[in-house]
Amino acid sequence: MAKKISIPEEQLSKYDLAVSKVEGMDRKGVTSPYTSMNGNMYTIMRKDGILGIRLGENERKAFMEKYYAVPFENYGAMMKEYVEVPNEVLMDTDTIVEYLQMSHEYAKPLRENRPGNRVIRRKRIIQMIRK
């Protein structure tokens, strides 16, 4: 039988606290907590308690330099525009709230990403190839 992996409670509770302090931000997901807006995810917590946040290019570079952070990887895939949040930053409520707010603001103008959009695009590409 496969061993169930659960997110460490300390990291999950800090994430929940920080999310609750950002106006308009709601945590979703039970086994993989995340936040999203208009179908665009902008934060996600892996099962090992590592948080990934989506930031604009300048904010992401500054974050990576300041905290020696690395790009965020989930299920073996590098997530474009995401950075891995060091545990010390996650545990500092004021700091993580500041970066979650930046991430939330970054997600607001992103194009709406509806689940059917990818299917429609694939169908159009297939039709173009067949012509």
GIBELQUI-V604519 format. One record per pair of residues at least 4 apart in sequence whose C-alpha atoms are under 6 Angstrom apart, sorted by the first residue. I is the first residue (numbers start at 0). J is the second residue. D is the distance in whole Angstrom. If there is no record, write none. Layout:
I|J|D ; I|J|D
This chain:
5|46|6 ; 6|46|5 ; 6|47|6 ; 6|48|5 ; 7|48|6 ; 8|12|6 ; 10|48|6 ; 17|96|5 ; 26|33|6 ; 26|34|5 ; 27|32|6 ; 27|33|5 ; 27|34|6 ; 28|32|4 ; 28|33|6 ; 32|43|6 ; 32|44|6 ; 33|42|5 ; 33|43|4 ; 34|40|6 ; 34|41|6 ; 34|42|5 ; 35|39|5 ; 35|40|4 ; 35|41|6 ; 37|111|5 ; 38|112|5 ; 38|113|6 ; 39|112|6 ; 41|52|6 ; 41|53|5 ; 42|51|6 ; 42|52|4 ; 43|50|6 ; 43|51|5 ; 44|48|6 ; 44|49|6 ; 44|50|4 ; 45|49|5 ; 50|83|6 ; 50|84|5 ; 51|71|6 ; 51|81|6 ; 51|82|5 ; 51|83|5 ; 51|84|6 ; 52|81|5 ; 52|82|6 ; 53|80|5 ; 53|81|4 ; 53|102|6 ; 54|58|6 ; 54|59|5 ; 54|102|5 ; 55|59|6 ; 62|66|6 ; 63|67|5 ; 63|68|4 ; 69|82|6 ; 69|83|6 ; 70|82|4 ; 70|83|6 ; 71|78|6 ; 71|81|5 ; 71|82|5 ; 71|83|5 ; 72|76|5 ; 72|77|4 ; 72|78|6 ; 88|95|6 ; 89|95|6 ; 92|96|6 ; 95|99|6
